[in-house]
């Protein structure tokens, strides 16, 4: 059993659902330079519980990426547990900045793990497809002025579904990945006026994979490449073959799916 799977002795495990605007943060994790969302919440927890508590999250969002349904858990010593779980969000939110919110909290068995019980995630990416951007949503979407061809983008998106090697859509890390194979179960594109929403769902995601997918599909929509080019991009297994990453500001971790059965641990992190 990994160190971060071992429950704190004589503790109560609490599961949080967390939403945040990532514009002001250097991602989820604690940072050597910059401020991570995890740090802000752990410092707020210290105001409620004297013993420092570590949050274990389902995902590690990148700088500028937002979340609506990130799941994390924390072990709180029984001797310090003063609130019912359902009351924790009210107390914790009073000590958090307005761009981070605990949406709900509940007690779970200490066998639950927010990362290892996760079976998949849904991300949503927002594009404003109009000659003028929406000033009310500047930090929450990508402004793309040229008209996009939805039919072509949907045709290309369908080719990404299933179990495939997504190395061409993974931003290079400083270490070699053990596997680039992931399964996409959904890659839908919806339009409401100038707002285009990409709904991407899968069993796991490589570093900046969603942003690379959206950037490539937008290139298809601009008629920069044919939809069928997706097949060759996948075969190339080369990041240089796919399109540039879409900006972080349009990406939201929307929800996380869970099972009682734990999945095998991966050394590489999702984003």
N, C-alpha and C positions, 0 to 999 in steps of 0.2 A: 504494500500500500504506500502510495506517494505521501510525502510529508504534508502536502496541503489537503490530503483526504482524511487525515487523522483528526477526529473531533477533539475539541478542547475538553479536558476532564470536568465533570460536574457543571456542564453548561447546557444552555438551551439554544437550539439552532433556529434562526429566524430567516425567512426567505423574503426578499424585497423585490418589488418591481419598480424600476427607476426610469424616469424620463429626464432628459436634459437637452438644452441647446448647447452644442459643442463649440460655438463660435469663439468663446473666450478661454478654451482649454486646449492643452496639448495632448488630447486623447484621454482615454479612460485611466490608464495606469499612472502610478507615481512616476515622476520624471526627475532626472538629475538637473535639468534646467527646464523651467516652465511648470505650469500647474496642471495636474491631472484631476479628473472628476473623483477618482477613488480617494485621493488625498483629502479633498474637501469633505467628503462624506465621513471618512474615518475620523477627521478632526471634529466633526459635529457629533459623532458617536461618543467621543471622549467627554463631551459636556453632559452626556446622560449617564455614561457608565465609566467609572474610574480606570478599569483595566483596558489598555489599548486593544482594539479589536481589528482583525484583518478581514476585509471583504473579499470574497471569492466570487468572481463574475463569470457569466456565461460567455462573454465576449470582451474583446479589447479593441474598442473603436479607436480610430486614428484621429489625429489632430483635425479639429473642425467638423468632425462627423457628429451627428445628433442621434438621440435614442428616444424612442417612445415606450419600448418594452424590454429594456435590458433587465436581466434577472441576476441577482447576487444573493449570497447568504453570508451570515455572520454568526459566530458562536458567542453568546453572552453568558458570563458566569451566573449560576442560579442565585448566588448570594447578592447579586446586583440587579436582578430582574424585578423591577418595580412596576412596570406597565404591562397591561394586557397587550398582546401583539398588535391588535387592531388599533391601539392608541399610539403606537410608536410613530407612525407617519406624522401625526399632528405635532408631537414633541420634537421630532427630528427636523421637520420642515421649518420649524421656528428658528432653527440654528443654521439653516442653509440659505445660500443666495437664491434669488427668485428664478434663476435659470437652471436650477437643479431641484427636482421634486421626487420624493418617495411616494409613489402612487398607491401602493398597498403593502401590507406586511402580514405574514402569518407564520405560526410555529410549524415546523416540519420535523420529521424524524432525523436523527443525526446521520442516517445513511444517505440522506438526500445530498446531492452535490450539484451546484448550479452549472458547472462545466461538464462533468462526466455523465450527468443524467440528461443532458441536452441531446436531442436527436436531430435538430435542424433549426434553421433561422429563416426569417423573412426580412429582407431589406426592401425599402422603397426609395426610389430616386426621382427627384422632381426637376423637370425642365420647363422653363417658360419660353414657349416658341412664338415670339412676336417681335416686331421691329423695335419695340420699346420694352424695357424691363418693368417689372412690378416693384416699385420702390418700397412697398410694405413687406416684401418677401426677399429682399436682397441677400440676406445671409442664409436662406433656406432653399434656394434653388439655383439652377444653372441657366443663365440667360443665353439662348441660342436664337439669333435673329433670322437666319435663312429658314425658309419654310422646309419642314421635314416631311418626307414621304412615309406615312405610317404603314402603308401596305408593305413596302420594302423592308422596314424595320421589323415588322411582325414576322415576315418570311424568314429573315435572318435569325431572329430570336428563337424560332422553333428548332433551328439546327443546333442550338446550344443545350437542348434538353437531354436528360439521361446521364448515364455514367460515362465521363470522359476525362481525358487528361487536359487540364486547364493551365498548363505551364505558360502558354502564350498570353494568358490573362493575369499572371501573377507578377507583381513587382518584385524585383530581385532583392533577396535578403543577404546578410553577411554569412549565412550558413546554408548548406545544401539541404533541401527538403527531402524527407524520406519518401513522400509521394505527392504528386500533383493531381491525383485522381479525386474528383468530387462528383456528386450526383445532383444535378439541377432538376427539380420537380415542377418548377414554374418559372416562366419568363414572359410575363404578360405586359402589354403596353396599352395604357388607357389614355383617352383624351377628353378633356372637359374645357372647351374653349381653347385658349392658348396654353393651358396647363397640361403637360404630358407626364404621366406617372408610370414609371417602370416598377413592376412588382416582381422581385427575384427571390425565389425560395429554393433552399437546398439543404443537404445534410451537413454542409460545412463550407467555409469559404477561405480561400487563400488570401494573402496580404494584398489589399487593394483590388481584389478580383472583381467586385461589383462595379467599381469605378472604371475599370478597364473594359468590362462588358458594355456599360452604358456609352463610354466614349467611342467604342467600335460601332455600336448600333446607330449612334448619332451620325457617324461617318457614312454609314449605309443610307440613312435618311437624307443626307445631303447629296447622295448619289456619287460619293467619292469612291466607293467600292460596291460591287454587286453583292446581293445577299449570299450567293453561293460561295463567296470568298471566305466565309466563316469556316467552311470545311477545311480549306487549305491552311487557314490560320491555326486551327486545332492540330492539324497534322504537323505543322512546322515545329511546334513545341519551343517557340522562340518569342520572347516578349516583344521584340522589334517588329514582328509580323502584325500584331494587333494595333488598334488605335490608341491614341493618347488617353491617359486617365481623365475622366470627368472630374471637375472640381469637388473637393470634399463637402462643400457647403450644401449640396443637394441631396446628400445621402442620409438616410434615417434607418437605424436598426428598429424595425417595427415590432417584431415579436419573436419569441423563442419557444420552441416546442420541446416537450419533455416526455420521458418514459421512466417507469420505475426501474428498468434495467439499465445499468451503466454501459456506456460505449467505451471501447478501448481508448486509452489516452494517446494523444498525438503530441509530439514534441514541438511542432510548429504551431503558431497561434493564428487564430482567425482575425479578420478585421472587418 
